[in-house]
Amino acid sequence: MHLQVEKIYKKYNRRYILKNISFTAKQGQSVAITGPNGSGKTTLIKILTQIIRPDKGTLVFYLDNHKLSPENLNRHIGLIGPYLQLYQELTAYENLRFISQLRRVPHAEKRIKELAAAVGLERHIHRAVHTYSSGMKQRLKYLFAIMGDPDFLFVDEPTSNLDKDGISWVYQLLDEWKRDKVLVFATNDEQDLNYADEVVTVVA
Amino acid sequence: MLHEIWILFKKDLIQEFRSKAAINAIFLFSVVTLTAVSYSIGSSAISNNVLAALLWIVIVFSALSAFSHIFLKEEEAQTADTLKLIAQPTPIFLSKLLFNILLLTLLLIVIVPLFIAAFNFEVKNIPLLLLSLFLGDLGLASGGTIVAALIAKASKRGALFSVLSFPILLPVMIVGISAAQMAFTQADSPLFPSEITALFAYDVVLFTAALMLFDFIWND
């Protein structure tokens, strides 16, 4: 299982935000994308997760040495990012049930309970998301992303909005995740960067 | 794919049930328009041909007031990227279309009997009226949903939606008016006159074009 990124270019308003970005993220390895503010880290994460298209370049996802087709790709990708919102009118449980039904997660009820308990949200699971604090929302975003057990996990600013307990849970999750999955995260935090096996620096 | 469409549709239904944004817009607009038309005409004698046009004006403009909401809410709540990440474009479009069809069907169930009661007239051919309204519903929803997707990312959305969707929906309205005139005045009119065939053909064209275009609109 690996992700191959080759010569990615992206421009906004006639200016290249990303130029010639290439790297390979392999199973059991975590890749950190870093760079100054405005350097295009978020744009790169959005390109890697197919939310936006690059102007040039290719990215290929391999699973068991087979290329994943674009139609099947979203089942294998999980993303956590500040710009990715959950459905505020729905409860946390309904959000998780929604993604588990879309992904056809087996024993979804049990998994929701276990995951909610792991991040301390079990008592708040039937509350509407708009009543959550930003830290609780961030934890819920993690659950939403990993609910379908994706093979490729992308995280933009892994520890933003989290308290000490939340941060330690995230590091534990990232450690577990990179063992048998592909993990790519964008950050400027020195502590986050310690969790990376490879660092890709993007420059505006 | 049917499973995916159903789950996405169910999510939209629950959201709408909680916020009531689209349903409030469409019902308030239709009732206000109907009341305004009803008061302005008063007790004057009005031909059934004019009534058919008035009925379709109420339907089309009420639909315009609510259809854009289905994609707008995803952009405003910043959930469009979430949706892009978790589902394929075709099920997304079909679930949104289904939602708009349901919304307009609910409106028709309420507004058509109210309209008939307000103007106190007899519909001579009820099956023809129902068939033309059903096909009109599908056409308006197909055109309205694709334009809603198109304008969701624009900054001046309100005006754009009406400007872009009106020319696309106008043929549905014109043929719908003609079919309603026939249903209001001719008891022995056939169930499938040329108006129904034209409406059906335009629905097929609109639906197919919308389905084919959605992938490009959604991903670019």
Interface residues (C-beta under 8 A of the other chain):
Chain A: K46 T49 Q50 I51 R53 E71 N74 I77 L79 Y83 L84 Q85 L86 Y87 Q88 E89 L90 E94 F98 I99 Q101 L102 R103 R104 A128
Chain B: H3 E4 I7 L8 K11 I14 Q15 R18 S19 A77 Q78 T79 D81 T82 K84 L85 I86 A87 Q88 N219 D220
